[in-house]
């Protein structure tokens, strides 16, 4: 009985090994994140150069709140990309998928502080929201190439958490777009930034989550035994 079972097992292993195609091992999630972030930042820099830096960029870079906002958005982008790559690697700890939350929290907190300061200094008038319909297209423009690149990269991993992976990928691309937008688009009211910039990032992140199951799927032609 045991001998027969062992022979069956050996036959199964031999059959699986015989039909298995060569597999190239993926680079580590952190290395893929670094590659993606470097290429994406270069593309964002090209867009910023084409649009032209905002005239007051020198003064804004001397303001701690502005610097914190931009750096926190960039860190959110980088950490979300790393988390997206980790979400496609079996055996990785679940906490890695929450890695961008601290940077995202700092970003939102800095905007919340700005809203509070505007309320204290000017009252309700400082929290007035006006339409700014160019924020969403600008963020999509800057995030387009990074989004295509990261989606192509995460598709090479295992689709074990498709919704989480695509959501984090969209967050990474959109946050980078929002950070770049601050460098050429003159919109500094914290509530406006929170509404239009972060709101655009939230919409794009939600779209990323919606496409997860259809975009990342196990191959339909995979053989089973």
Rosetta blueprint (number, residue, H / E / L):
1 X L
2 X H
3 X H
4 X H
5 X H
6 X H
7 X H
8 X H
9 X H
10 X H
11 X H
12 X H
13 X H
14 X H
15 X H
16 X H
17 X H
18 X H
19 X H
20 X L
21 X L
22 X L
23 X L
24 X L
25 X L
26 X L
27 X L
28 X L
29 X H
30 X H
31 X H
32 X H
33 X H
34 X H
35 X H
36 X H
37 X H
38 X H
39 X H
40 X H
41 X H
42 X H
43 X H
44 X H
45 X H
46 X H
47 X H
48 X H
49 X H
50 X H
51 X H
52 X L
53 X L
54 X L
55 X L
56 X L
57 X H
58 X H
59 X H
60 X H
61 X L
62 X L
63 X L
64 X H
65 X H
66 X H
67 X H
68 X H
69 X H
70 X H
71 X H
72 X H
73 X H
74 X H
75 X H
76 X H
77 X H
78 X H
79 X H
80 X H
81 X H
82 X H
83 X H
84 X H
85 X H
86 X H
87 X L
88 X L
89 X L
90 X L
91 X L
92 X L
93 X L
94 X H
95 X H
96 X H
97 X H
98 X H
99 X L
100 X L
101 X H
102 X H
103 X H
104 X H
105 X H
106 X H
107 X H
108 X H
109 X H
110 X H
111 X H
112 X H
113 X H
114 X H
115 X H
116 X H
117 X H
118 X H
119 X H
120 X H
121 X H
122 X H
123 X H
124 X H
125 X H
126 X H
127 X H
128 X L
129 X L
130 X L
131 X L
132 X L
133 X L
134 X H
135 X H
136 X H
137 X H
138 X H
139 X H
140 X H
141 X H
142 X H
143 X H
144 X H
145 X H
146 X H
147 X H
148 X H
149 X H
150 X H
151 X H
152 X H
153 X H
154 X H
155 X L
156 X L
157 X L
158 X L
159 X L
160 X L
161 X L
162 X H
163 X H
164 X H
165 X H
166 X H
167 X H
168 X H
169 X H
170 X H
171 X H
172 X H
173 X H
174 X H
175 X H
176 X H
177 X H
178 X H
179 X H
180 X H
181 X H
182 X H
183 X H
184 X H
185 X L
186 X L
187 X L
188 X L
189 X L
190 X H
191 X H
192 X H
193 X H
194 X H
195 X H
196 X H
197 X H
198 X H
199 X H
200 X H
201 X H
202 X H
203 X H
204 X H
205 X H
206 X H
207 X H
208 X H
209 X H
210 X H
211 X L
212 X H
213 X H
214 X H
215 X H
216 X L
217 X L
218 X L
219 X L
220 X L
221 X L
222 X L
223 X L
224 X L
225 X L
